[in-house]
Amino acid sequence: MTAAQTVRGQTAPTRAVDSRGRRVRELPPEYEGLIACFEEAGSTLLSLPTTGFSPALKTSSLPILREAAEAYGWSSAEVRPAMPSASRISRMDKVLSYLALIPQDRYLLRRIIGCRALVHPISGRHLFSWRRLAEVLGADHKAIQRWHAEGIRIIIFALRRIAAEEKAAQGDKMRRMAGMPPMTCAGGTLSLDRVRPPR
C-alpha cells in the first residue's frame, strides 16, 4: 500500500487465508450465504432427537451388566444439542429441498453439498472435511471444492430463474387486473403484445 493510499484512508485489499496462512479462493457473498444456510440446515438436522421406533431395544445387552456399568459411572454422558425451534426446522426443510434443483445426472454434486452441509451442532465442525470427502469419493480434495462450488452455482442460478418466473407471473397477474394484455417472451427479451385501438 502506498503512502498516498494511506493518506486518502484507503486500506490494502485483504485476501482470505486459512489457518496455515495459505490463500483460499473467495466465493461471492451470495454463494457464501447459501452455504451458510446449508450448514445451518445440516446442524438443525443433526440436532433433531433420535427418538422413535428402532431395533435398539431388542439388541441391548443384558440388563444386569448395563445396570452394573451405570452404577460405577462407566457410562459416558452424551451432551445433546438443544431441540431446534419450529422456524429453524422449517428453514431446514426449505433449504434441503434446494438439493433437488441440481439435475439428477449431476447426483455427485448433490451428495457433496449434502455431506458438506452436515455441521456438528455443538462443536460447529464439519463432519466431512474436504480431504475426508475426497477420500470417500475417490477424488482430489481440490476437485471436491470445485464441484461443491459448481453445485452451489447451479442452485443459485435455479433460484434466480424461479424468482424471475415468479416475478413475471406476478407482473402478468397485475397486468390482467389492470386490464392490460400479458407480456410474452420473444427471442429471450420481453415484449408487450399491444392491441392497437381502432382509428
PLY file of the C-alpha trace (Angstrom):
ply
format ascii 1.0
element vertex 199
property float x
property float y
property float z
element edge 198
property int vertex1
property int vertex2
end_header
0.00 0.00 0.00
1.37 3.41 -0.94
1.58 6.45 1.30
-0.98 8.27 -0.89
-3.50 5.50 -0.30
-2.88 5.70 3.43
-3.46 9.47 3.42
-6.73 9.05 1.49
-7.93 6.49 4.04
-7.83 3.57 1.67
-6.84 0.19 3.01
-4.99 -2.61 1.36
-7.19 -5.29 -0.12
-7.50 -8.24 2.19
-7.08 -11.77 0.94
-8.72 -14.75 2.55
-6.21 -17.09 4.17
-6.70 -20.32 6.08
-5.22 -21.23 9.46
-1.89 -22.12 7.84
-1.59 -18.79 6.04
-2.39 -20.17 2.58
-4.63 -18.22 0.22
-8.08 -19.66 -0.23
-10.48 -18.97 -3.05
-13.14 -16.45 -2.16
-16.72 -17.02 -3.24
-19.29 -14.32 -3.98
-21.38 -13.25 -0.97
-24.50 -14.84 -2.47
-22.70 -18.21 -2.58
-21.41 -17.79 0.98
-24.94 -17.02 2.18
-26.34 -20.16 0.58
-23.51 -22.26 2.03
-24.29 -20.81 5.48
-27.96 -21.74 5.01
-26.97 -25.31 4.11
-24.69 -25.52 7.15
-27.48 -24.28 9.42
-29.83 -26.87 7.88
-27.27 -29.64 8.45
-26.74 -28.55 12.04
-30.50 -28.48 12.59
-30.84 -31.95 11.09
-28.21 -33.31 13.46
-29.90 -31.52 16.40
-33.17 -33.34 15.94
-33.82 -36.00 18.58
-33.20 -39.59 17.63
-36.36 -40.90 19.26
-38.89 -43.25 17.83
-39.04 -46.89 16.94
-35.74 -48.65 16.40
-34.28 -52.13 16.89
-32.01 -50.81 19.66
-34.35 -52.04 22.41
-34.21 -55.63 21.18
-30.46 -55.68 20.65
-29.39 -54.25 24.01
-27.09 -56.24 26.29
-28.10 -58.00 29.46
-29.83 -55.55 31.83
-27.77 -56.59 34.84
-24.49 -55.80 33.08
-25.79 -52.44 31.86
-27.02 -51.52 35.37
-23.68 -52.50 36.90
-21.78 -50.36 34.42
-24.04 -47.39 35.09
-23.72 -47.84 38.86
-19.94 -47.42 38.65
-20.15 -44.42 36.36
-18.75 -46.22 33.35
-21.35 -44.84 31.02
-20.24 -41.72 29.22
-22.60 -38.78 29.45
-23.60 -37.64 25.99
-24.19 -33.95 25.54
-27.17 -33.41 23.29
-27.83 -30.13 21.50
-30.98 -28.21 22.26
-34.11 -29.09 20.29
-34.29 -26.73 17.28
-37.20 -24.33 17.02
-40.07 -24.86 14.59
-38.91 -21.97 12.40
-35.43 -23.44 12.19
-36.87 -26.84 11.20
-38.99 -25.13 8.52
-35.89 -23.36 7.17
-34.07 -26.69 7.17
-36.82 -28.31 5.10
-36.80 -25.45 2.62
-33.02 -25.34 2.22
-32.62 -29.11 1.90
-35.28 -29.06 -0.84
-32.85 -26.91 -2.86
-30.76 -30.04 -3.48
-33.47 -31.14 -5.91
-32.62 -28.12 -8.09
-29.42 -29.88 -9.12
-30.20 -32.12 -12.12
-30.42 -35.85 -11.48
-27.48 -36.56 -13.81
-25.27 -34.42 -11.50
-26.08 -36.57 -8.47
-22.49 -36.40 -7.19
-22.85 -32.64 -6.69
-25.95 -33.24 -4.56
-24.02 -35.71 -2.46
-21.06 -33.36 -1.97
-23.25 -30.43 -0.94
-25.28 -32.65 1.37
-22.18 -34.05 3.07
-20.58 -30.63 3.49
-23.81 -29.30 4.99
-23.50 -31.66 7.97
-22.06 -29.49 10.72
-21.91 -30.71 14.31
-24.42 -28.62 16.28
-22.23 -28.30 19.38
-18.67 -28.03 18.06
-19.55 -26.33 14.74
-17.12 -28.57 12.84
-17.93 -30.20 9.52
-18.49 -33.94 9.79
-16.84 -34.34 6.40
-13.68 -32.31 5.83
-12.65 -31.68 2.23
-9.98 -34.37 2.44
-12.23 -36.94 4.08
-14.91 -36.32 1.47
-12.27 -36.66 -1.26
-11.18 -39.97 0.25
-14.76 -41.26 0.39
-15.46 -40.25 -3.22
-12.03 -41.19 -4.57
-11.06 -37.76 -5.89
-8.71 -34.90 -5.11
-9.84 -32.51 -2.36
-9.39 -29.53 -4.71
-11.74 -31.20 -7.22
-14.28 -31.71 -4.43
-14.08 -27.99 -3.61
-14.62 -27.08 -7.28
-17.57 -29.47 -7.57
-19.07 -28.03 -4.39
-18.82 -24.52 -5.82
-20.34 -25.77 -9.09
-23.29 -27.31 -7.23
-23.86 -24.08 -5.30
-23.71 -22.14 -8.59
-26.34 -24.44 -10.15
-28.65 -23.92 -7.16
-28.15 -20.12 -7.21
-28.98 -19.91 -10.93
-32.02 -22.16 -10.48
-33.26 -19.98 -7.61
-32.74 -16.86 -9.73
-34.72 -18.44 -12.59
-37.55 -19.39 -10.22
-37.60 -15.86 -8.76
-37.71 -14.33 -12.25
-40.57 -16.62 -13.25
-42.50 -15.73 -10.10
-41.88 -12.04 -10.71
-43.09 -12.36 -14.31
-46.17 -14.28 -13.18
-46.88 -11.61 -10.57
-46.45 -8.89 -13.21
-48.83 -10.71 -15.58
-51.36 -11.02 -12.78
-51.12 -7.30 -12.06
-51.45 -6.52 -15.78
-54.57 -8.68 -16.07
-56.06 -6.95 -13.05
-55.39 -3.61 -14.73
-56.98 -4.84 -17.97
-53.73 -4.82 -19.96
-52.51 -7.68 -22.19
-49.86 -10.01 -20.71
-46.18 -9.75 -21.61
-44.75 -12.51 -23.80
-41.21 -13.63 -24.37
-39.89 -13.24 -27.92
-36.30 -14.20 -28.62
-35.24 -14.02 -24.98
-36.45 -10.46 -24.40
-39.77 -9.42 -23.03
-42.01 -7.58 -25.45
-45.51 -6.32 -24.97
-48.24 -7.55 -27.31
-50.15 -4.35 -27.86
-53.55 -4.27 -29.37
-53.89 -1.07 -31.36
-57.13 0.76 -30.81
-59.20 1.39 -33.96
-58.85 4.88 -35.52
0 1
1 2
2 3
3 4
4 5
5 6
6 7
7 8
8 9
9 10
10 11
11 12
12 13
13 14
14 15
15 16
16 17
17 18
18 19
19 20
20 21
21 22
22 23
23 24
24 25
25 26
26 27
27 28
28 29
29 30
30 31
31 32
32 33
33 34
34 35
35 36
36 37
37 38
38 39
39 40
40 41
41 42
42 43
43 44
44 45
45 46
46 47
47 48
48 49
49 50
50 51
51 52
52 53
53 54
54 55
55 56
56 57
57 58
58 59
59 60
60 61
61 62
62 63
63 64
64 65
65 66
66 67
67 68
68 69
69 70
70 71
71 72
72 73
73 74
74 75
75 76
76 77
77 78
78 79
79 80
80 81
81 82
82 83
83 84
84 85
85 86
86 87
87 88
88 89
89 90
90 91
91 92
92 93
93 94
94 95
95 96
96 97
97 98
98 99
99 100
100 101
101 102
102 103
103 104
104 105
105 106
106 107
107 108
108 109
109 110
110 111
111 112
112 113
113 114
114 115
115 116
116 117
117 118
118 119
119 120
120 121
121 122
122 123
123 124
124 125
125 126
126 127
127 128
128 129
129 130
130 131
131 132
132 133
133 134
134 135
135 136
136 137
137 138
138 139
139 140
140 141
141 142
142 143
143 144
144 145
145 146
146 147
147 148
148 149
149 150
150 151
151 152
152 153
153 154
154 155
155 156
156 157
157 158
158 159
159 160
160 161
161 162
162 163
163 164
164 165
165 166
166 167
167 168
168 169
169 170
170 171
171 172
172 173
173 174
174 175
175 176
176 177
177 178
178 179
179 180
180 181
181 182
182 183
183 184
184 185
185 186
186 187
187 188
188 189
189 190
190 191
191 192
192 193
193 194
194 195
195 196
196 197
197 198
